[in-house]
Amino acid sequence: MKQQVSISVLMTAYNAASYIEASIQSILDQTYADFEFVILDDGSTDQTLDKIKAINDPRIKCHQNDGNKGLTYSRNKCLELARGKYVAWLDADDLSTHDRLAKQFAFMEANPDFAMVGGWVQPIDRHGKESGQVWKYFAKPEEIPSLLFFGNYFAQSAVMIRKSMLPETWYDEAFPPVEDYELWIRLIQKGKCWNMPVLFLYYRVYEESITFRASEKHQKGMQQISKNQLINLGTPETDLKPYLDLLQGKIKNFMQAFHLYKALGHQNKSKKSYPDKIFTTILLHKLLLRAKSNPLNLLKILSSEFVGYLPYWFKMQALNRML
């Protein structure tokens, strides 16, 4: 029988020799000490495995796949191996702040109705230099389910999950490489999720990672997630294409977008999938961004049912909570 620890830190690694030592050290240097560190090498062909094994720390539990099995398989394998009450992820090229585990653990212990907590992210380049502004997530827990309809709102490398609240299916192999986003959508049905307003992650962004996010496989996965969410919202399967084009940013015409966003609001009111005030205010926000100070476009918004959501929109803007 596995002896439980408070936290299982999980890391999958594939040809990450250039960065993995620093990533591992950022966990070993945590102010919170009651954790195991499960690292799974996914058939690396460089020096990744040697560098893992060279680090002498009893908290590290090093495992290997029999060949390259892929990210989704490896993440699920890590979850199988985890003994912790909570699991915290870190990719093999990212860095955690030294107090991340302590702060996330304290929050989860104090809030048993939460399934997951993440945090803010500082992008860095391949050399570890800060590149760009911190990604700040201000939304309140009750606003996040609506935001997840439109896109991912959590950084995989910054989350801590209550393992007992994971759904029966963990990372779904039908959605690579956006299996994390798809899991969050199901996880939020088990418990609340939130990003603490604290920097927890230095996220490495370089040419290979940018290409990965722009890949056809990535776009296909995002489209399938959007399709599932639209169907759950009540969109007829025969009418999906324009809505998918809208969510993927392919529709540029303001009036076409206006009518589609309006229809989404009506579908949600009928199905009651998300809180109307939050969901429709997000639709309003997206329309205002599209209006681009065009008086005719703004007039169209102000003369429509969206005008009733302006007070909440102003409140969210004042509190920096809008996506």
C-alpha positions in Angstrom: 0.0 0.0 0.0 1.3 3.4 -1.0 2.2 5.7 1.9 0.6 9.1 1.3 2.5 12.4 1.3 1.0 15.8 1.2 2.1 16.7 -2.3 3.3 14.8 -5.4 5.2 17.1 -7.7 4.9 15.6 -11.2 7.2 16.2 -14.2 7.3 14.6 -17.6 10.5 15.0 -19.6 11.5 14.4 -23.2 14.8 15.6 -24.5 14.9 18.4 -21.9 18.6 18.1 -21.1 19.2 21.9 -21.6 16.8 23.0 -18.9 15.8 20.1 -16.6 18.4 20.6 -14.0 17.3 24.1 -13.2 13.6 23.0 -13.3 14.3 20.2 -10.8 16.3 22.5 -8.6 13.4 25.0 -8.4 11.3 22.3 -6.8 14.0 21.0 -4.5 14.5 24.6 -3.2 10.9 24.9 -2.1 10.2 26.3 1.3 7.6 23.5 1.8 9.3 20.1 2.2 6.7 17.3 2.5 6.6 16.2 -1.1 7.7 13.5 -3.4 9.0 14.4 -6.8 7.9 12.0 -9.5 9.8 12.5 -12.7 9.0 10.4 -15.8 11.4 10.3 -18.7 9.5 9.7 -21.9 12.2 7.9 -23.9 14.6 10.8 -24.2 17.4 10.4 -26.7 19.6 13.1 -25.2 21.2 13.4 -21.7 17.9 14.1 -19.9 17.8 10.8 -18.0 21.4 11.0 -17.0 20.9 14.5 -15.6 17.9 13.3 -13.6 19.8 10.4 -12.1 22.8 12.5 -11.2 20.8 14.6 -8.7 20.9 13.0 -5.3 17.8 13.7 -3.4 15.6 11.1 -1.8 12.4 12.9 -2.7 13.0 12.3 -6.4 11.3 9.2 -7.8 12.7 8.6 -11.3 10.7 6.5 -13.8 11.1 5.7 -17.5 8.7 4.9 -20.3 9.5 2.0 -22.6 10.1 4.3 -25.6 8.4 7.6 -26.4 4.8 7.4 -25.4 3.8 11.0 -25.7 2.7 13.8 -23.3 -0.8 12.6 -22.5 0.2 9.1 -21.7 3.1 10.3 -19.6 0.9 12.7 -17.6 -1.6 10.0 -16.8 1.3 7.7 -15.8 2.6 10.3 -13.4 -0.9 10.5 -11.8 -0.9 6.7 -11.4 2.5 6.9 -9.6 1.5 9.9 -7.4 1.0 9.2 -3.7 0.1 12.8 -2.7 -3.1 14.3 -1.5 -2.4 17.0 -4.0 -0.5 16.9 -7.3 1.5 19.9 -8.5 2.8 20.0 -12.1 5.9 21.5 -13.5 7.2 21.0 -17.1 10.8 20.1 -17.6 11.8 23.5 -19.0 9.9 25.8 -16.5 10.8 27.1 -13.1 8.7 27.4 -9.9 9.0 30.2 -7.4 10.5 29.0 -4.1 7.2 29.5 -2.1 4.8 28.1 -4.6 4.1 24.7 -2.9 3.7 26.3 0.5 1.2 28.9 -0.6 -0.8 26.5 -2.8 -0.9 23.8 -0.1 -2.1 26.3 2.6 -4.8 27.5 0.3 -6.1 24.1 -0.6 -6.1 22.9 3.0 -8.1 26.0 4.0 -10.6 25.6 1.1 -11.7 21.9 0.8 -14.3 22.8 -1.9 -11.6 23.7 -4.4 -10.4 21.2 -6.9 -7.5 23.2 -8.3 -5.5 26.4 -7.8 -3.0 28.0 -10.2 -1.2 31.3 -10.3 0.4 34.0 -12.3 3.1 33.4 -14.9 6.2 35.2 -16.0 7.4 34.3 -19.5 11.1 33.8 -19.9 13.2 33.1 -22.9 15.5 30.1 -23.6 18.2 31.8 -21.5 16.0 32.4 -18.5 15.6 36.1 -19.1 12.2 37.6 -18.5 10.4 38.3 -21.8 7.2 40.3 -21.7 4.8 41.1 -18.9 3.5 38.8 -16.2 0.3 36.8 -17.2 -2.1 37.9 -14.6 -5.4 36.1 -14.0 -7.9 38.1 -12.0 -11.1 36.2 -12.5 -13.1 35.1 -9.4 -13.9 31.4 -9.0 -17.5 31.9 -10.1 -16.4 33.6 -13.3 -13.9 30.9 -14.4 -16.4 28.3 -15.8 -17.7 30.9 -18.3 -14.2 32.0 -19.2 -13.2 28.4 -19.9 -15.9 28.3 -22.6 -13.7 30.7 -24.6 -10.2 29.4 -23.8 -7.8 28.0 -21.3 -7.4 30.0 -18.1 -4.7 28.0 -16.3 -1.0 27.3 -16.9 -0.4 23.6 -16.6 3.0 24.1 -14.9 1.4 26.3 -12.3 -1.5 24.2 -11.0 -2.0 22.2 -7.9 -4.9 19.7 -8.0 -6.8 17.9 -5.3 -6.3 14.3 -6.5 -9.5 13.0 -4.9 -11.5 15.4 -7.1 -10.1 14.4 -10.5 -12.7 12.9 -12.8 -12.6 9.2 -13.7 -10.9 10.0 -17.0 -7.8 12.1 -16.4 -6.0 13.6 -19.4 -8.0 12.4 -22.4 -5.8 11.1 -25.2 -8.4 12.3 -27.8 -7.3 15.9 -27.2 -3.5 16.2 -27.6 -1.9 18.7 -27.1 -4.6 20.6 -25.3 -5.6 17.7 -23.0 -4.9 20.0 -20.0 -7.5 22.6 -21.1 -10.0 19.8 -21.7 -9.4 18.4 -18.3 -10.0 21.7 -16.6 -13.4 22.0 -18.2 -14.4 18.6 -16.6 -12.5 19.2 -13.3 -14.4 22.5 -12.6 -17.6 20.4 -12.4 -16.1 18.6 -9.4 -15.0 21.7 -7.4 -14.0 25.3 -7.6 -10.9 26.4 -9.5 -9.0 29.7 -9.2 -5.7 31.4 -9.9 -4.1 33.0 -6.8 -2.9 36.5 -7.5 0.7 35.4 -6.9 3.6 34.7 -9.3 4.2 31.0 -9.2 5.8 30.1 -12.5 8.6 31.2 -14.9 7.3 29.8 -18.2 9.9 29.2 -20.9 8.8 30.5 -24.3 11.1 29.9 -27.3 10.8 29.0 -30.9 9.9 25.3 -30.5 7.2 26.0 -27.9 5.7 28.7 -30.1 5.6 26.4 -33.1 4.0 23.7 -30.9 1.2 26.0 -29.8 0.5 27.1 -33.5 0.5 23.5 -34.8 -2.3 22.0 -36.8 -2.7 19.4 -34.0 -3.1 22.1 -31.4 -5.8 23.9 -33.5 -7.6 20.7 -34.1 -7.7 19.9 -30.4 -9.0 23.4 -29.6 -11.7 23.1 -32.3 -12.9 19.8 -30.8 -13.2 21.3 -27.4 -15.1 24.2 -28.7 -17.4 21.9 -30.6 -18.2 19.9 -27.5 -18.9 23.0 -25.5 -21.1 24.5 -28.2 -23.2 21.2 -28.3 -23.5 21.3 -24.5 -24.7 24.9 -24.8 -27.4 23.8 -27.1 -26.0 24.8 -30.5 -27.4 22.4 -33.2 -24.7 20.2 -34.7 -25.8 21.3 -38.2 -25.1 25.0 -37.2 -21.7 24.6 -35.6 -19.4 26.0 -38.3 -20.0 29.7 -37.9 -19.7 29.5 -34.2 -16.5 27.5 -34.4 -15.1 30.1 -36.8 -16.1 32.8 -34.4 -14.4 31.2 -31.4 -11.3 30.6 -33.5 -11.1 34.3 -34.6 -11.9 33.6 -38.2 -14.9 36.0 -38.4 -13.9 39.6 -38.9 -17.2 41.2 -39.9 -18.7 43.0 -36.9 -22.3 42.4 -37.6 -21.9 38.7 -38.2 -20.0 38.4 -34.9 -22.7 40.5 -33.2 -25.5 38.1 -34.3 -23.5 35.0 -33.4 -22.6 36.3 -29.9 -26.2 37.3 -29.4 -27.3 33.8 -30.3 -24.8 32.3 -27.9 -26.2 34.5 -25.1 -29.7 33.2 -25.9 -28.6 29.6 -26.0 -27.0 30.0 -22.6 -30.1 31.6 -21.1 -32.2 28.7 -22.4 -29.7 26.0 -21.3 -28.5 27.8 -18.1 -25.1 26.3 -18.5 -23.3 29.4 -17.1 -24.4 32.3 -15.0 -26.1 34.7 -17.4 -24.6 37.9 -16.0 -21.1 36.6 -16.3 -21.4 34.7 -19.6 -23.2 37.6 -21.4 -20.8 40.2 -20.0 -17.9 38.3 -21.5 -19.8 38.3 -24.9 -20.3 42.1 -24.5 -16.6 42.5 -23.8 -15.6 40.7 -26.9 -18.0 42.8 -28.9 -16.6 46.0 -27.5 -13.1 44.9 -28.5 -14.4 44.3 -32.0 -16.2 47.6 -32.2 -12.8 49.4 -32.2 -14.4 52.8 -31.4 -16.5 52.7 -34.5 -19.5 54.8 -33.6 -21.9 52.7 -35.7 -20.7 49.5 -34.1 -20.9 51.0 -30.6 -24.4 52.3 -31.3 -25.5 48.8 -32.3 -24.2 47.4 -29.0 -25.8 50.2 -26.9 -29.2 49.8 -28.7 -29.3 46.0 -28.0 -30.0 43.8 -25.0 -26.2 43.9 -24.3 -26.6 47.4 -22.8 -28.1 45.9 -19.7 -24.8 44.2 -18.9 -22.7 47.3 -19.0 -22.8 48.0 -15.2 -21.3 44.6 -14.5 -18.8 45.0 -17.4 -17.6 48.3 -15.9 -17.3 46.6 -12.5 -15.2 43.8 -14.0 -13.0 46.3 -15.8 -12.4 48.3 -12.7 -11.3 45.2 -10.9 -9.2 44.0 -13.9 -11.1 40.7 -14.0 -12.1 40.6 -17.7 -10.4 38.1 -20.0 
